[in-house]
Amino acid sequence: MSMEPANLLTAAVAARRIAAGELRSEGLVRHCLERIAERDGDVGAWEHVDPAAALVQARARDRTPPRGPLHGVPVGVKDIIDTADMPTGYGSPIWRGHRPARDAACVALVREAGAVVLGKTVTTELAYFSPGRTANPHDLGRTPGGSSSGSAAAVADHMVPVAFGTQTAGSIIRPAAFCGVVGYKPSFGTISRSGVLPFAESLDTVGSLAGSVADAALLVSVAAGRPDLLVDDGPAQPPRVAVYRSAAWERLTAGSQAALDGAARRLAEAGGDVSDAVLPGWFADLAGAQATVMAFEAARSFAPERREHGDRLSPQLLDLLEEGAGCSPAEYLDALALAQAGRQELAALFQRHDLVLTPSAPGEAPAGLDSTGDPRFNRAWTLLGTPCVHLPTGGGEAGLPVGVQLVGRPGGDARLLAAAAWVERQLA
């Protein structure tokens, strides 16, 4: 048996070893807490960690038989997701110290499956673009992405094997890309948003950040009550892959262009049926439609904060809320209509293909901590409600992580995850 530190284990392997009596949850949690103590002063991934409380949870798991597939495994929770036993501040001074009355549904379900909630990971302000204090663990002078900044950084730095994130534009896939981990944004509505800060009702999606496709699927499977989403290591039929370089191809760095082209070539060599996606020119307008929907709905979601605490909101967020308040219902309905047309176009595409291979982010994590990067390669897929998986493929020009995004048919998460596991093996 490997003697590697327990915090380097995948969630699935750790759960199996705990169930077999080969590993204690307390030992695993201690290793994670030691890593946090060693590194989080620099990385800043955590908003709240109570080591004593985490160890109490772990010891309780060690005293009982396995309750579910995450028994004894530590999980990070993005700080826009409510937890009854620790503060949830939503990344905003308005809500600092807020104590929710109950857990969010997804937190309650992973606890029921035996998980140890290790702590709350840093989010940007109200899950928008104004950054928290998190740095990219690969280069502390660069952004980890956002808004699931802390979750991505904590997983990348081996502080926790899996963590919850959320996505309204690109808030799971982009930080996964910048931090070099797997990000999984499920189909819209797969995980209940009860107890999750509302931003844009048509877009908000709870998902996972992890070290592997199997781990990302495991967390979502438990939180959604969907055992069909679990991924095994068995053989899968090589998928039919549509390569979509997007209208913004010229905005990609050379490293990200090479990552996509290299992945397409390797999948074809491995037996995948790889061809270019055929999509209409107006498909490029979906990113703008997503921005319209997000602004319009955010202005309604955050009307109380804007009205009562506008002086405590960042200029970035105020600008978005003002834009959304000024957006006409006709503009909003036109954006929703374009989304529906996009879904119809995708339905035709997925009759010929199993997944779309497309960029995750413009390039490596940008330098500086005053921005979380550009979500343009994620917006359309969030608007369309598709399941998306980011897979790291290696390093870009500066040696920092780059990767690719896999997109599936809305509701076709199990098929996408099986295909993503196959792609992961080919790209490894």
Order of alpha helices (4+ residues) and beta strands (2+ residues): alpha-alpha-beta-alpha-beta-alpha-beta-alpha-beta-alpha-beta-beta-alpha-beta-alpha-beta-alpha-alpha-alpha-alpha-beta-alpha-beta-beta-alpha
